[in-house]
Amino acid sequence: MITTVTLNPAIDREFFVERDNINLNQYIYHEQNIKVTPGGRGLLSAINLKKLGYADVQNIGFVGGKQGLFFEKMVQEYGVTTNYVYTENEMRNNIFVIGKNPVTYTHYNDYTYRVEPNDIEVLLERFKRGIVDSDLVMIAGSVPEGINFDIYQKLIQICHQEGKEVYLHASGEELNRALKEEPQVVAPYFRHINKILDIRTVRFEDYYRVGRKLQEAGAVHAIVPYHNKQLLFDKRKVYILSAKNFRQRNLLGASDAYHAAFFNYIFRNGFDFVEANRHAGAAALAVAERKEIFLEDRAQVEENLARITIEEVEVDIDEFS
Amino acid sequence: MSLVKKYMMRTLNSVCANENVAEVIKLMYKIEASVLPVVDKDNKFLGTIYSENILKNVIPEQYGVLKVHKLLPEVNQAVQNLQEIKSREIKEYMSPTKIAIRETDSMNNVAEIMLENEESRLYVVNHEEKLRGYISRADLLCYLLEMEEVEK
């Protein structure tokens, strides 16, 4: 079994309109112009893993209120096993308005979800018994209001007690604290501002410093997004991953496909950090160049492998320290 | 042959035997279920807790035949009874019956087991008896409807 953790899931509602006019009452008459999908980092990777052919993929986390039941039903449609702690408070709804002419993209990100201390206790208990059969655990995304910064640290502690390796895709203070538990792979992401570990990332050197700092703080391996590329921090060497002839069509889903394909590779072939990233990059490419946000199958990853290049980065570390 | 894995709900919503009655009632309310699987710390299926099991211990026997003017005192009695048991562990109230099915079982067998045992849900376990989800009566009916349409 593969387990993904999503503590702050959302119902994503996308509205496709001809023109996104403010102060105008618009009508949508065709159902293809409204897309309602379950969202949240971790969950989307779980759905991709199902598409890649895994029978047993689980998503653990919180869902809230009456919308939680609706959300769980939507997730079930993808064949992902749900293991949710239901909270009193209603969960999040993210609104996307996508205009066609001119092309616009408006996103209202709902950060109102709140969980109570008792919900967290229940989650930790559920997590303990939820991962007993897991071969890999991915912890991803933001956390709701009401949760302490050490939540990911606690979850990783539980994983390590059970002998499970952890892949962490996080940001902010939750990430900083979690590093103390030395997760196997850390892939930070940017939230609101271009900062990771309090380092503002502008130049290449800043991204490089982020990766090294992640490792100094505990990450065994790190994957740092660098514009449309990735910096890969192996135990000793650093690589840069890029794609040939890349043409972006889609802003959603590429990073979730990346993480799913990374898991897919190590699940099948054992831990090879560089090769797993090559497959991950091919998967992200497949999604970023299409409209659909999920992978179709494994063949789609294979098709794009040749377009991924990974080169070692020679950096004089002292120069940046 | 239609298999359970096609119709089952893949959810691990469950409670442990040492959780208390109040927690279980709250969970039943939140997920709109009157029955929950009980598992151990390794997710092994131990049995089932029905809302009826709890109600039997809370509501006085004569509750069902009460006249309206007597209802209020009886409700007060039920509240008091619940107060007394709400902190107790649900292992006292669960049904340790372990009728469970596998993902690879035929849906035809499910119909038989469900009707024979008068269960509203049958829990699905793996080869190690660990919980994997459930099949409800609605799932069974959906399957039967599909069969009926195929036979037309």
Interface residues (C-beta under 8 A of the other chain):
Chain A: Q58 G68 L69 E72 Q76 G79 V80 T81 T82 N83 Y84 Y86 T87 E88 V122 E125 R126 K128 R129 G130 V132 D133
Chain B: M9 R10 T11 L12 N13 C16 E23 L27 K30 I31 E32 V39 D40 K41 D42 N43 K130 R132 G133
